[in-house]
Amino acid sequence: MILTRTYDDPTILPRGARNAWEFMETNSASAILKSVCPVEWADIVDVLTHYRLDPSTWLRKGGNRGAIPEEIDRRFHDRGWIEARLDLETRGLILDRDGRRRRELAPVLQEGYLVDNFKGRVVLDVEWAAKDGNLDRDLAAYRAWHEAGLISAAVVITRNRLELLQLARELWGAYQKGLPMSERSGKLPVDLTTSTTTTFDKAALRVKRGVMGTCPILIIGANRATWNGQPFREPPGPYSAATEEL
């Protein structure tokens, strides 16, 4: 069952998290995470409660994956989550009618792919601005892992592209007004206009198709409310995931 929630129930998410992100879930993902994976759920709540989108980090180039997913991943890694690959190995046994093993078939290995964050029985990917085909891969993999009993639920953190594009234009415009006319540029420092990347609405479409099967999925989207309220400021040097947050 697909359910869109505003999370106004304080027993699910505290105010600091539920007011700053948008959510969609299937098969009561949040309730399952809270009851079956309480340690991992506490980590997710803590990250959502305290992370806010900083324009000076967000609106700059740098890193293979970009500043935002690296920042979010670092917060999870600091809490014991790891980047991991989940493989499936299927073994076939031939038994006679009395239950005696007569033959063992060669195992079949199905290689998985690296997920951004894994802990306990939860996988979590940050799909900020990757090719939207990544979502098909993610949800299909979550389905296989869930059906094999490896995970209890999966989480995808992404973004509301149109809301953040409008916000970026406002912040960039305000920043440009403080520059000399000769230094002004109407072009954003990062391309936020492409519609073929991972976004909240692209994830929602795939969830509605049922790509993930019965695997409980929680989709989390950054939007205007995730912004920390600060203006864009030109950062002093090149981006590094190891630098202090601005």
ABEGO torsion letter per residue (X at the ends): XBBBBAGABAAABBAAAAAABBBBBBGGAAAAAAAABAAAAAAAAAAAAABBBBAAAABBBEEAAEAAAAAAAAAAAAAGBBBBBBBBBBBBBBBBAAGBBABBBBBBBBBBBBBABBBEABBBBBBAABBAAAAAAAAAAAAAAAAAGABABBBBBBBBAAAAAAAAAAAAAAAAAABBAAABBABBABBAABAABBBAAAAAAAAAAGAAEABBBBBBBBBAAABAGBBBBBBABBBBAABBBX
